[in-house]
């Protein structure tokens, strides 16, 4: 009986804490996206024809963990079928965060464009069975950095 109460209590606590952390993370993502909106990140493979730009690899990486409540919901979805929406928000946050980190790196280098943007996603920790524990997302691309005019 105590074990059942403990599991229910753990689910309730993880729901509230996980929801709070997720809302706070989304707020941070939205604020940073507004700031970096002027730095385009595109999937075209060839750079625009400009001679006065240096090209440099930039990347952003993030690892996010699934909370206990989302893992519980995903288990129910696996049992009954359907979309696993609890993991969809996790992947959305991870992809957006990785892209933002890549853009922040490019902005520090004074880049004006990031082209050939790609994503890599991996499950880096599996819990019991096939349950996802943590997901890693890597965003990478080539930054176009204007060359400083040489002093004459």
N, CA, C and O atoms as a GROMACS GRO file, in nm:
protein
  608
    1UNK      N    1   0.082  -0.119   0.000
    1UNK     CA    2   0.000   0.000   0.000
    1UNK      C    3   0.087   0.126   0.000
    1UNK      O    4   0.062   0.221  -0.075
    2UNK      N    5   0.192   0.126   0.086
    2UNK     CA    6   0.280   0.242   0.093
    2UNK      C    7   0.356   0.263  -0.037
    2UNK      O    8   0.383   0.377  -0.076
    3UNK      N    9   0.389   0.154  -0.104
    3UNK     CA   10   0.459   0.166  -0.231
    3UNK      C   11   0.370   0.232  -0.337
    3UNK      O   12   0.418   0.313  -0.417
    4UNK      N   13   0.242   0.198  -0.336
    4UNK     CA   14   0.148   0.257  -0.430
    4UNK      C   15   0.132   0.407  -0.403
    4UNK      O   16   0.128   0.487  -0.497
    5UNK      N   17   0.123   0.444  -0.277
    5UNK     CA   18   0.112   0.585  -0.240
    5UNK      C   19   0.239   0.660  -0.280
    5UNK      O   20   0.232   0.772  -0.329
    6UNK      N   21   0.354   0.596  -0.260
    6UNK     CA   22   0.481   0.656  -0.297
    6UNK      C   23   0.488   0.682  -0.448
    6UNK      O   24   0.531   0.789  -0.491
    7UNK      N   25   0.446   0.585  -0.528
    7UNK     CA   26   0.449   0.600  -0.674
    7UNK      C   27   0.355   0.711  -0.718
    7UNK      O   28   0.391   0.793  -0.803
    8UNK      N   29   0.235   0.716  -0.662
    8UNK     CA   30   0.138   0.821  -0.697
    8UNK      C   31   0.192   0.958  -0.656
    8UNK      O   32   0.182   1.054  -0.731
    9UNK      N   33   0.250   0.965  -0.537
    9UNK     CA   34   0.308   1.091  -0.490
    9UNK      C   35   0.423   1.134  -0.580
    9UNK      O   36   0.435   1.252  -0.613
   10UNK      N   37   0.506   1.041  -0.620
   10UNK     CA   38   0.617   1.070  -0.710
   10UNK      C   39   0.566   1.121  -0.845
   10UNK      O   40   0.623   1.214  -0.902
   11UNK      N   41   0.459   1.061  -0.896
   11UNK     CA   42   0.400   1.106  -1.022
   11UNK      C   43   0.347   1.249  -1.010
   11UNK      O   44   0.368   1.330  -1.100
   12UNK      N   45   0.278   1.279  -0.902
   12UNK     CA   46   0.222   1.413  -0.881
   12UNK      C   47   0.333   1.516  -0.870
   12UNK      O   48   0.327   1.622  -0.933
   13UNK      N   49   0.433   1.487  -0.790
   13UNK     CA   50   0.545   1.581  -0.772
   13UNK      C   51   0.619   1.602  -0.904
   13UNK      O   52   0.650   1.715  -0.940
   14UNK      N   53   0.647   1.493  -0.976
   14UNK     CA   54   0.720   1.508  -1.102
   14UNK      C   55   0.637   1.582  -1.207
   14UNK      O   56   0.693   1.651  -1.291
   15UNK      N   57   0.504   1.568  -1.202
   15UNK     CA   58   0.420   1.642  -1.294
   15UNK      C   59   0.435   1.792  -1.272
   15UNK      O   60   0.459   1.867  -1.366
   16UNK      N   61   0.421   1.837  -1.147
   16UNK     CA   62   0.428   1.980  -1.118
   16UNK      C   63   0.568   2.037  -1.140
   16UNK      O   64   0.583   2.145  -1.199
   17UNK      N   65   0.669   1.967  -1.094
   17UNK     CA   66   0.806   2.016  -1.112
   17UNK      C   67   0.844   2.014  -1.260
   17UNK      O   68   0.902   2.110  -1.311
   18UNK      N   69   0.813   1.904  -1.330
   18UNK     CA   70   0.844   1.894  -1.473
   18UNK      C   71   0.771   2.000  -1.554
   18UNK      O   72   0.830   2.058  -1.646
   19UNK      N   73   0.645   2.026  -1.522
   19UNK     CA   74   0.568   2.129  -1.594
   19UNK      C   75   0.627   2.267  -1.571
   19UNK      O   76   0.636   2.348  -1.663
   20UNK      N   77   0.668   2.294  -1.448
   20UNK     CA   78   0.729   2.423  -1.416
   20UNK      C   79   0.861   2.442  -1.493
   20UNK      O   80   0.884   2.547  -1.552
   21UNK      N   81   0.944   2.341  -1.492
   21UNK     CA   82   1.073   2.348  -1.562
   21UNK      C   83   1.051   2.364  -1.712
   21UNK      O   84   1.120   2.442  -1.777
   22UNK      N   85   0.955   2.289  -1.768
   22UNK     CA   86   0.928   2.298  -1.911
   22UNK      C   87   0.876   2.437  -1.949
   22UNK      O   88   0.920   2.493  -2.050
   23UNK      N   89   0.783   2.494  -1.871
   23UNK     CA   90   0.732   2.628  -1.900
   23UNK      C   91   0.844   2.732  -1.893
   23UNK      O   92   0.852   2.821  -1.978
   24UNK      N   93   0.930   2.721  -1.792
   24UNK     CA   94   1.041   2.814  -1.778
   24UNK      C   95   1.139   2.802  -1.896
   24UNK      O   96   1.190   2.902  -1.945
   25UNK      N   97   1.163   2.679  -1.940
   25UNK     CA   98   1.254   2.657  -2.053
   25UNK      C   99   1.194   2.714  -2.182
   25UNK      O  100   1.264   2.779  -2.259
   26UNK      N  101   1.065   2.690  -2.204
   26UNK     CA  102   1.000   2.746  -2.324
   26UNK      C  103   1.005   2.899  -2.322
   26UNK      O  104   1.027   2.960  -2.427
   27UNK      N  105   0.985   2.960  -2.207
   27UNK     CA  106   0.992   3.106  -2.196
   27UNK      C  107   1.132   3.155  -2.235
   27UNK      O  108   1.146   3.252  -2.309
   28UNK      N  109   1.234   3.088  -2.184
   28UNK     CA  110   1.372   3.122  -2.218
   28UNK      C  111   1.397   3.106  -2.368
   28UNK      O  112   1.462   3.191  -2.429
   29UNK      N  113   1.347   2.999  -2.425
   29UNK     CA  114   1.365   2.974  -2.569
   29UNK      C  115   1.300   3.084  -2.650
   29UNK      O  116   1.361   3.138  -2.743
   30UNK      N  117   1.176   3.120  -2.616
   30UNK     CA  118   1.104   3.223  -2.692
   30UNK      C  119   1.175   3.357  -2.683
   30UNK      O  120   1.188   3.427  -2.783
   31UNK      N  121   1.222   3.394  -2.564
   31UNK     CA  122   1.294   3.521  -2.547
   31UNK      C  123   1.422   3.523  -2.632
   31UNK      O  124   1.450   3.623  -2.698
   32UNK      N  125   1.497   3.415  -2.629
   32UNK     CA  126   1.622   3.410  -2.704
   32UNK      C  127   1.598   3.402  -2.854
   32UNK      O  128   1.676   3.457  -2.932
   33UNK      N  129   1.489   3.334  -2.895
   33UNK     CA  130   1.456   3.329  -3.038
   33UNK      C  131   1.427   3.470  -3.092
   33UNK      O  132   1.466   3.503  -3.204
   34UNK      N  133   1.359   3.552  -3.012
   34UNK     CA  134   1.330   3.689  -3.054
   34UNK      C  135   1.460   3.767  -3.074
   34UNK      O  136   1.471   3.844  -3.170
   35UNK      N  137   1.557   3.749  -2.985
   35UNK     CA  138   1.684   3.821  -2.995
   35UNK      C  139   1.766   3.776  -3.116
   35UNK      O  140   1.835   3.857  -3.178
   36UNK      N  141   1.760   3.648  -3.148
   36UNK     CA  142   1.844   3.593  -3.256
   36UNK      C  143   1.769   3.576  -3.387
   36UNK      O  144   1.820   3.512  -3.480
   37UNK      N  145   1.650   3.632  -3.395
   37UNK     CA  146   1.567   3.615  -3.514
   37UNK      C  147   1.630   3.676  -3.639
   37UNK      O  148   1.599   3.634  -3.750
   38UNK      N  149   1.716   3.775  -3.622
   38UNK     CA  150   1.776   3.843  -3.737
   38UNK      C  151   1.894   3.766  -3.797
   38UNK      O  152   1.945   3.803  -3.903
   39UNK      N  153   1.938   3.660  -3.731
   39UNK     CA  154   2.046   3.578  -3.784
   39UNK      C  155   1.985   3.457  -3.854
   39UNK      O  156   1.942   3.362  -3.787
   40UNK      N  157   1.980   3.458  -3.989
   40UNK     CA  158   1.916   3.347  -4.059
   40UNK      C  159   1.998   3.219  -4.050
   40UNK      O  160   2.121   3.220  -4.058
   41UNK      N  161   1.928   3.109  -4.032
   41UNK     CA  162   1.988   2.976  -4.035
   41UNK      C  163   1.908   2.896  -4.137
   41UNK      O  164   1.790   2.866  -4.115
   42UNK      N  165   1.973   2.862  -4.248
   42UNK     CA  166   1.902   2.800  -4.361
   42UNK      C  167   1.967   2.667  -4.398
   42UNK      O  168   2.080   2.638  -4.360
   43UNK      N  169   1.892   2.587  -4.472
   43UNK     CA  170   1.940   2.453  -4.508
   43UNK      C  171   2.004   2.447  -4.646
   43UNK      O  172   2.045   2.339  -4.689
   44UNK      N  173   2.015   2.560  -4.716
   44UNK     CA  174   2.079   2.555  -4.848
   44UNK      C  175   2.222   2.504  -4.833
   44UNK      O  176   2.290   2.533  -4.734
   45UNK      N  177   2.267   2.429  -4.932
   45UNK     CA  178   2.399   2.365  -4.919
   45UNK      C  179   2.514   2.450  -4.969
   45UNK      O  180   2.628   2.431  -4.927
   46UNK      N  181   2.486   2.542  -5.057
   46UNK     CA  182   2.595   2.625  -5.111
   46UNK      C  183   2.582   2.767  -5.058
   46UNK      O  184   2.472   2.820  -5.049
   47UNK      N  185   2.694   2.827  -5.025
   47UNK     CA  186   2.688   2.964  -4.970
   47UNK      C  187   2.660   3.065  -5.079
   47UNK      O  188   2.685   3.039  -5.197
   48UNK      N  189   2.608   3.180  -5.041
   48UNK     CA  190   2.596   3.288  -5.139
   48UNK      C  191   2.735   3.326  -5.189
   48UNK      O  192   2.833   3.313  -5.116
   49UNK      N  193   2.743   3.372  -5.310
   49UNK     CA  194   2.872   3.408  -5.370
   49UNK      C  195   2.920   3.542  -5.314
   49UNK      O  196   2.878   3.648  -5.360
   50UNK      N  197   3.007   3.535  -5.217
   50UNK     CA  198   3.070   3.653  -5.159
   50UNK      C  199   3.216   3.620  -5.134
   50UNK      O  200   3.248   3.514  -5.079
   51UNK      N  201   3.304   3.709  -5.173
   51UNK     CA  202   3.447   3.684  -5.155
   51UNK      C  203   3.496   3.730  -5.019
   51UNK      O  204   3.600   3.682  -4.973
   52UNK      N  205   3.427   3.820  -4.955
   52UNK     CA  206   3.478   3.881  -4.833
   52UNK      C  207   3.418   3.818  -4.708
   52UNK      O  208   3.392   3.886  -4.609
   53UNK      N  209   3.397   3.689  -4.713
   53UNK     CA  210   3.343   3.616  -4.598
   53UNK      C  211   3.430   3.496  -4.567
   53UNK      O  212   3.480   3.428  -4.656
   54UNK      N  213   3.447   3.473  -4.440
   54UNK     CA  214   3.512   3.351  -4.393
   54UNK      C  215   3.400   3.254  -4.357
   54UNK      O  216   3.297   3.294  -4.305
   55UNK      N  217   3.422   3.127  -4.386
   55UNK     CA  218   3.324   3.024  -4.350
   55UNK      C  219   3.378   2.944  -4.234
   55UNK      O  220   3.495   2.903  -4.234
   56UNK      N  221   3.294   2.922  -4.134
   56UNK     CA  222   3.340   2.851  -4.015
   56UNK      C  223   3.227   2.763  -3.961
   56UNK      O  224   3.111   2.805  -3.957
   57UNK      N  225   3.262   2.643  -3.919
   57UNK     CA  226   3.165   2.550  -3.860
   57UNK      C  227   3.119   2.603  -3.726
   57UNK      O  228   3.201   2.644  -3.643
   58UNK      N  229   2.988   2.603  -3.703
   58UNK     CA  230   2.931   2.638  -3.573
   58UNK      C  231   2.836   2.527  -3.532
   58UNK      O  232   2.773   2.464  -3.617
   59UNK      N  233   2.828   2.504  -3.404
   59UNK     CA  234   2.737   2.400  -3.357
   59UNK      C  235   2.678   2.435  -3.222
   59UNK      O  236   2.732   2.516  -3.147
   60UNK      N  237   2.566   2.371  -3.194
   60UNK     CA  238   2.499   2.384  -3.066
   60UNK      C  239   2.452   2.247  -3.023
   60UNK      O  240   2.400   2.171  -3.104
   61UNK      N  241   2.470   2.217  -2.898
   61UNK     CA  242   2.442   2.083  -2.847
   61UNK      C  243   2.361   2.094  -2.718
   61UNK      O  244   2.386   2.183  -2.637
   62UNK      N  245   2.265   2.005  -2.698
   62UNK     CA  246   2.187   2.003  -2.575
   62UNK      C  247   2.148   1.858  -2.544
   62UNK      O  248   2.124   1.777  -2.633
   63UNK      N  249   2.143   1.829  -2.415
   63UNK     CA  250   2.094   1.700  -2.367
   63UNK      C  251   1.983   1.729  -2.267
   63UNK      O  252   2.003   1.800  -2.169
   64UNK      N  253   1.866   1.672  -2.294
   64UNK     CA  254   1.752   1.689  -2.204
   64UNK      C  255   1.705   1.553  -2.155
   64UNK      O  256   1.712   1.454  -2.227
   65UNK      N  257   1.659   1.552  -2.033
   65UNK     CA  258   1.612   1.429  -1.971
   65UNK      C  259   1.460   1.429  -1.961
   65UNK      O  260   1.397   1.534  -1.948
   66UNK      N  261   1.402   1.312  -1.966
   66UNK     CA  262   1.258   1.296  -1.952
   66UNK      C  263   1.226   1.282  -1.804
   66UNK      O  264   1.291   1.206  -1.732
   67UNK      N  265   1.124   1.356  -1.758
   67UNK     CA  266   1.087   1.342  -1.618
   67UNK      C  267   1.003   1.214  -1.599
   67UNK      O  268   0.956   1.154  -1.696
   68UNK      N  269   0.986   1.177  -1.476
   68UNK     CA  270   0.919   1.052  -1.442
   68UNK      C  271   0.775   1.050  -1.493
   68UNK      O  272   0.729   0.947  -1.541
   69UNK      N  273   0.705   1.161  -1.484
   69UNK     CA  274   0.565   1.168  -1.527
   69UNK      C  275   0.554   1.146  -1.678
   69UNK      O  276   0.467   1.071  -1.723
   70UNK      N  277   0.642   1.210  -1.756
   70UNK     CA  278   0.639   1.191  -1.902
   70UNK      C  279   0.674   1.048  -1.940
   70UNK      O  280   0.618   0.992  -2.034
   71UNK      N  281   0.765   0.991  -1.867
   71UNK     CA  282   0.802   0.851  -1.893
   71UNK      C  283   0.682   0.760  -1.866
   71UNK      O  284   0.656   0.665  -1.940
   72UNK      N  285   0.608   0.791  -1.759
   72UNK     CA  286   0.487   0.714  -1.726
   72UNK      C  287   0.383   0.728  -1.837
   72UNK      O  288   0.325   0.628  -1.878
   73UNK      N  289   0.360   0.850  -1.885
   73UNK     CA  290   0.264   0.873  -1.994
   73UNK      C  291   0.307   0.801  -2.121
   73UNK      O  292   0.224   0.742  -2.190
   74UNK      N  293   0.436   0.805  -2.151
   74UNK     CA  294   0.486   0.737  -2.271
   74UNK      C  295   0.464   0.587  -2.261
   74UNK      O  296   0.433   0.522  -2.361
   75UNK      N  297   0.479   0.532  -2.142
   75UNK     CA  298   0.454   0.389  -2.122
   75UNK      C  299   0.308   0.356  -2.151
   75UNK      O  300   0.279   0.254  -2.213
   76UNK      N  301   0.217   0.442  -2.106
   76UNK     CA  302   0.075   0.421  -2.134
   76UNK      C  303   0.047   0.429  -2.285
   76UNK      O  304  -0.028   0.349  -2.339
   77UNK      N  305   0.109   0.527  -2.352
   77UNK     CA  306   0.091   0.539  -2.497
   77UNK      C  307   0.147   0.417  -2.569
   77UNK      O  308   0.088   0.372  -2.667
   78UNK      N  309   0.258   0.364  -2.523
   78UNK     CA  310   0.314   0.245  -2.585
   78UNK      C  311   0.221   0.126  -2.568
   78UNK      O  312   0.213   0.039  -2.654
   79UNK      N  313   0.151   0.123  -2.457
   79UNK     CA  314   0.060   0.012  -2.429
   79UNK      C  315  -0.066   0.023  -2.513
   79UNK      O  316  -0.111  -0.076  -2.571
   80UNK      N  317  -0.125   0.144  -2.520
   80UNK     CA  318  -0.252   0.162  -2.590
   80UNK      C  319  -0.236   0.210  -2.734
   80UNK      O  320  -0.329   0.199  -2.814
   81UNK      N  321  -0.120   0.263  -2.768
   81UNK     CA  322  -0.096   0.314  -2.902
   81UNK      C  323  -0.127   0.463  -2.912
   81UNK      O  324  -0.184   0.522  -2.820
   82UNK      N  325  -0.089   0.521  -3.022
   82UNK     CA  326  -0.115   0.663  -3.045
   82UNK      C  327   0.013   0.745  -3.037
   82UNK      O  328   0.122   0.693  -3.014
   83UNK      N  329  -0.004   0.876  -3.056
   83UNK     CA  330   0.109   0.968  -3.052
   83UNK      C  331   0.163   0.978  -2.910
   83UNK      O  332   0.087   0.980  -2.813
   84UNK      N  333   0.294   0.982  -2.899
   84UNK     CA  334   0.359   0.997  -2.769
   84UNK      C  335   0.390   1.146  -2.752
   84UNK      O  336   0.504   1.190  -2.768
   85UNK      N  337   0.287   1.223  -2.718
   85UNK     CA  338   0.300   1.368  -2.710
   85UNK      C  339   0.395   1.412  -2.600
   85UNK      O  340   0.454   1.520  -2.608
   86UNK      N  341   0.412   1.330  -2.498
   86UNK     CA  342   0.503   1.367  -2.389
   86UNK      C  343   0.647   1.374  -2.438
   86UNK      O  344   0.726   1.452  -2.385
   87UNK      N  345   0.683   1.294  -2.539
   87UNK     CA  346   0.817   1.302  -2.596
   87UNK      C  347   0.827   1.409  -2.703
   87UNK      O  348   0.936   1.461  -2.729
   88UNK      N  349   0.715   1.443  -2.767
   88UNK     CA  350   0.718   1.545  -2.872
   88UNK      C  351   0.763   1.680  -2.816
   88UNK      O  352   0.842   1.750  -2.880
   89UNK      N  353   0.714   1.718  -2.699
   89UNK     CA  354   0.756   1.846  -2.642
   89UNK      C  355   0.902   1.842  -2.601
   89UNK      O  356   0.973   1.942  -2.611
   90UNK      N  357   0.948   1.727  -2.554
   90UNK     CA  358   1.089   1.712  -2.518
   90UNK      C  359   1.178   1.734  -2.642
   90UNK      O  360   1.276   1.807  -2.635
   91UNK      N  361   1.143   1.671  -2.753
   91UNK     CA  362   1.221   1.686  -2.876
   91UNK      C  363   1.211   1.827  -2.933
   91UNK      O  364   1.308   1.880  -2.986
   92UNK      N  365   1.094   1.888  -2.922
   92UNK     CA  366   1.078   2.026  -2.969
   92UNK      C  367   1.170   2.120  -2.891
   92UNK      O  368   1.240   2.202  -2.951
   93UNK      N  369   1.169   2.109  -2.760
   93UNK     CA  370   1.257   2.194  -2.678
   93UNK      C  371   1.403   2.168  -2.710
   93UNK      O  372   1.482   2.262  -2.720
   94UNK      N  373   1.440   2.041  -2.725
   94UNK     CA  374   1.580   2.006  -2.751
   94UNK      C  375   1.626   2.062  -2.886
   94UNK      O  376   1.737   2.116  -2.895
   95UNK      N  377   1.545   2.049  -2.989
   95UNK     CA  378   1.584   2.100  -3.122
   95UNK      C  379   1.596   2.251  -3.122
   95UNK      O  380   1.692   2.307  -3.175
   96UNK      N  381   1.499   2.317  -3.061
   96UNK     CA  382   1.502   2.464  -3.059
   96UNK      C  383   1.619   2.515  -2.976
   96UNK      O  384   1.684   2.613  -3.013
   97UNK      N  385   1.648   2.448  -2.864
   97UNK     CA  386   1.761   2.489  -2.779
   97UNK      C  387   1.893   2.468  -2.853
   97UNK      O  388   1.981   2.554  -2.847
   98UNK      N  389   1.909   2.354  -2.922
   98UNK     CA  390   2.032   2.328  -2.996
   98UNK      C  391   2.052   2.432  -3.105
   98UNK      O  392   2.164   2.480  -3.125
   99UNK      N  393   1.945   2.468  -3.177
   99UNK     CA  394   1.955   2.570  -3.281
   99UNK      C  395   1.993   2.705  -3.221
   99UNK      O  396   2.075   2.777  -3.277
  100UNK      N  397   1.934   2.739  -3.107
  100UNK     CA  398   1.967   2.865  -3.041
  100UNK      C  399   2.113   2.869  -2.997
  100UNK      O  400   2.179   2.972  -3.012
  101UNK      N  401   2.162   2.760  -2.944
  101UNK     CA  402   2.302   2.756  -2.901
  101UNK      C  403   2.396   2.771  -3.020
  101UNK      O  404   2.500   2.836  -3.011
  102UNK      N  405   2.359   2.710  -3.134
  102UNK     CA  406   2.439   2.726  -3.255
  102UNK      C  407   2.438   2.871  -3.300
  102UNK      O  408   2.542   2.927  -3.336
  103UNK      N  409   2.319   2.933  -3.300
  103UNK     CA  410   2.308   3.074  -3.340
  103UNK      C  411   2.385   3.165  -3.245
  103UNK      O  412   2.446   3.262  -3.290
  104UNK      N  413   2.382   3.136  -3.116
  104UNK     CA  414   2.458   3.217  -3.020
  104UNK      C  415   2.608   3.209  -3.048
  104UNK      O  416   2.677   3.310  -3.040
  105UNK      N  417   2.657   3.091  -3.082
  105UNK     CA  418   2.798   3.074  -3.117
  105UNK      C  419   2.831   3.156  -3.242
  105UNK      O  420   2.934   3.223  -3.248
  106UNK      N  421   2.743   3.149  -3.342
  106UNK     CA  422   2.766   3.223  -3.466
  106UNK      C  423   2.759   3.374  -3.441
  106UNK      O  424   2.837   3.449  -3.499
  107UNK      N  425   2.667   3.417  -3.356
  107UNK     CA  426   2.655   3.561  -3.327
  107UNK      C  427   2.780   3.613  -3.255
  107UNK      O  428   2.822   3.726  -3.280
  108UNK      N  429   2.839   3.532  -3.168
  108UNK     CA  430   2.964   3.571  -3.101
  108UNK      C  431   3.077   3.592  -3.201
  108UNK      O  432   3.166   3.674  -3.180
  109UNK      N  433   3.072   3.517  -3.311
  109UNK     CA  434   3.174   3.529  -3.416
  109UNK      C  435   3.137   3.636  -3.518
  109UNK      O  436   3.208   3.654  -3.618
  110UNK      N  437   3.028   3.708  -3.494
  110UNK     CA  438   2.980   3.816  -3.582
  110UNK      C  439   2.933   3.764  -3.718
  110UNK      O  440   2.946   3.834  -3.818
  111UNK      N  441   2.880   3.643  -3.722
  111UNK     CA  442   2.829   3.586  -3.848
  111UNK      C  443   2.701   3.659  -3.890
  111UNK      O  444   2.626   3.710  -3.808
  112UNK      N  445   2.679   3.661  -4.021
  112UNK     CA  446   2.559   3.724  -4.074
  112UNK      C  447   2.462   3.621  -4.132
  112UNK      O  448   2.347   3.655  -4.163
  113UNK      N  449   2.506   3.497  -4.147
  113UNK     CA  450   2.423   3.390  -4.203
  113UNK      C  451   2.482   3.256  -4.160
  113UNK      O  452   2.603   3.241  -4.149
  114UNK      N  453   2.394   3.160  -4.137
  114UNK     CA  454   2.438   3.022  -4.116
  114UNK      C  455   2.369   2.939  -4.224
  114UNK      O  456   2.246   2.938  -4.234
  115UNK      N  457   2.448   2.870  -4.306
  115UNK     CA  458   2.388   2.788  -4.411
  115UNK      C  459   2.425   2.642  -4.389
  115UNK      O  460   2.510   2.610  -4.307
  116UNK      N  461   2.358   2.554  -4.464
  116UNK     CA  462   2.376   2.409  -4.455
  116UNK      C  463   2.351   2.358  -4.313
  116UNK      O  464   2.429   2.278  -4.260
  117UNK      N  465   2.244   2.404  -4.251
  117UNK     CA  466   2.209   2.366  -4.114
  117UNK      C  467   2.154   2.224  -4.112
  117UNK      O  468   2.069   2.188  -4.194
  118UNK      N  469   2.202   2.145  -4.019
  118UNK     CA  470   2.158   2.006  -4.003
  118UNK      C  471   2.138   1.976  -3.855
  118UNK      O  472   2.190   2.046  -3.768
  119UNK      N  473   2.061   1.872  -3.828
  119UNK     CA  474   2.037   1.824  -3.691
  119UNK      C  475   2.077   1.677  -3.682
  119UNK      O  476   2.061   1.601  -3.777
  120UNK      N  477   2.128   1.641  -3.567
  120UNK     CA  478   2.150   1.501  -3.532
  120UNK      C  479   2.080   1.479  -3.398
  120UNK      O  480   2.097   1.558  -3.305
  121UNK      N  481   2.003   1.373  -3.388
  121UNK     CA  482   1.930   1.342  -3.264
  121UNK      C  483   1.967   1.202  -3.220
  121UNK      O  484   1.974   1.110  -3.301
  122UNK      N  485   1.991   1.186  -3.090
  122UNK     CA  486   2.026   1.053  -3.039
  122UNK      C  487   1.969   1.034  -2.899
  122UNK      O  488   1.960   1.129  -2.820
  123UNK      N  489   1.931   0.913  -2.870
  123UNK     CA  490   1.893   0.876  -2.735
  123UNK      C  491   2.021   0.830  -2.667
  123UNK      O  492   2.078   0.727  -2.705
  124UNK      N  493   2.068   0.904  -2.567
  124UNK     CA  494   2.198   0.871  -2.509
  124UNK      C  495   2.187   0.788  -2.383
  124UNK      O  496   2.286   0.734  -2.335
  125UNK      N  497   2.066   0.778  -2.329
  125UNK     CA  498   2.048   0.694  -2.211
  125UNK      C  499   1.912   0.630  -2.222
  125UNK      O  500   1.811   0.698  -2.242
  126UNK      N  501   1.908   0.501  -2.211
  126UNK     CA  502   1.780   0.430  -2.211
  126UNK      C  503   1.756   0.380  -2.070
  126UNK      O  504   1.842   0.321  -2.006
  127UNK      N  505   1.636   0.406  -2.025
  127UNK     CA  506   1.598   0.356  -1.893
  127UNK      C  507   1.571   0.207  -1.903
  127UNK      O  508   1.628   0.139  -1.989
  128UNK      N  509   1.487   0.157  -1.817
  128UNK     CA  510   1.454   0.015  -1.821
  128UNK      C  511   1.381  -0.017  -1.951
  128UNK      O  512   1.293   0.058  -1.993
  129UNK      N  513   1.416  -0.127  -2.011
  129UNK     CA  514   1.354  -0.166  -2.137
  129UNK      C  515   1.394  -0.071  -2.249
  129UNK      O  516   1.512  -0.043  -2.268
  130UNK      N  517   1.295  -0.023  -2.322
  130UNK     CA  518   1.323   0.067  -2.434
  130UNK      C  519   1.280   0.210  -2.403
  130UNK      O  520   1.270   0.292  -2.494
  131UNK      N  521   1.255   0.241  -2.278
  131UNK     CA  522   1.212   0.376  -2.240
  131UNK      C  523   1.327   0.474  -2.258
  131UNK      O  524   1.440   0.447  -2.218
  132UNK      N  525   1.296   0.588  -2.317
  132UNK     CA  526   1.397   0.692  -2.338
  132UNK      C  527   1.421   0.763  -2.205
  132UNK      O  528   1.326   0.799  -2.135
  133UNK      N  529   1.548   0.783  -2.171
  133UNK     CA  530   1.581   0.855  -2.050
  133UNK      C  531   1.627   0.996  -2.081
  133UNK      O  532   1.578   1.092  -2.022
  134UNK      N  533   1.721   1.008  -2.175
  134UNK     CA  534   1.773   1.139  -2.215
  134UNK      C  535   1.788   1.142  -2.366
  134UNK      O  536   1.812   1.039  -2.431
  135UNK      N  537   1.774   1.261  -2.422
  135UNK     CA  538   1.789   1.278  -2.566
  135UNK      C  539   1.891   1.389  -2.589
  135UNK      O  540   1.892   1.490  -2.519
  136UNK      N  541   1.978   1.367  -2.688
  136UNK     CA  542   2.078   1.467  -2.725
  136UNK      C  543   2.046   1.516  -2.865
  136UNK      O  544   2.016   1.436  -2.954
  137UNK      N  545   2.053   1.646  -2.884
  137UNK     CA  546   2.034   1.705  -3.017
  137UNK      C  547   2.154   1.793  -3.046
  137UNK      O  548   2.194   1.876  -2.964
  138UNK      N  549   2.211   1.774  -3.163
  138UNK     CA  550   2.323   1.855  -3.211
  138UNK      C  551   2.276   1.928  -3.336
  138UNK      O  552   2.231   1.865  -3.432
  139UNK      N  553   2.288   2.059  -3.336
  139UNK     CA  554   2.260   2.140  -3.455
  139UNK      C  555   2.395   2.195  -3.503
  139UNK      O  556   2.475   2.243  -3.424
  140UNK      N  557   2.418   2.186  -3.634
  140UNK     CA  558   2.544   2.239  -3.687
  140UNK      C  559   2.522   2.298  -3.825
  140UNK      O  560   2.430   2.260  -3.898
  141UNK      N  561   2.609   2.390  -3.860
  141UNK     CA  562   2.602   2.456  -3.989
  141UNK      C  563   2.730   2.534  -4.014
  141UNK      O  564   2.823   2.531  -3.934
  142UNK      N  565   2.732   2.605  -4.126
  142UNK     CA  566   2.848   2.685  -4.163
  142UNK      C  567   2.812   2.832  -4.151
  142UNK      O  568   2.717   2.880  -4.214
  143UNK      N  569   2.888   2.904  -4.070
  143UNK     CA  570   2.864   3.046  -4.048
  143UNK      C  571   2.940   3.128  -4.152
  143UNK      O  572   3.055   3.099  -4.184
  144UNK      N  573   2.874   3.231  -4.203
  144UNK     CA  574   2.936   3.327  -4.294
  144UNK      C  575   2.978   3.447  -4.209
  144UNK      O  576   2.893   3.523  -4.161
  145UNK      N  577   3.109   3.464  -4.192
  145UNK     CA  578   3.162   3.572  -4.107
  145UNK      C  579   3.231   3.674  -4.198
  145UNK      O  580   3.325   3.640  -4.269
  146UNK      N  581   3.184   3.798  -4.195
  146UNK     CA  582   3.247   3.901  -4.279
  146UNK      C  583   3.393   3.921  -4.240
  146UNK      O  584   3.425   3.930  -4.121
  147UNK      N  585   3.480   3.929  -4.339
  147UNK     CA  586   3.621   3.956  -4.314
  147UNK      C  587   3.639   4.104  -4.285
  147UNK      O  588   3.575   4.189  -4.347
  148UNK      N  589   3.724   4.134  -4.191
  148UNK     CA  590   3.754   4.274  -4.160
  148UNK      C  591   3.834   4.332  -4.276
  148UNK      O  592   3.920   4.264  -4.332
  149UNK      N  593   3.805   4.457  -4.314
  149UNK     CA  594   3.886   4.517  -4.421
  149UNK      C  595   4.031   4.532  -4.375
  149UNK      O  596   4.057   4.577  -4.263
  150UNK      N  597   4.122   4.494  -4.461
  150UNK     CA  598   4.264   4.502  -4.421
  150UNK      C  599   4.308   4.647  -4.417
  150UNK      O  600   4.272   4.726  -4.505
  151UNK      N  601   4.387   4.683  -4.314
  151UNK     CA  602   4.434   4.822  -4.304
  151UNK      C  603   4.531   4.853  -4.417
  151UNK      O  604   4.614   4.770  -4.454
  152UNK      N  605   4.520   4.973  -4.472
  152UNK     CA  606   4.605   5.010  -4.586
  152UNK      C  607   4.705   5.112  -4.551
  152UNK      O  608   4.784   5.153  -4.636
   0.00000   0.00000   0.00000
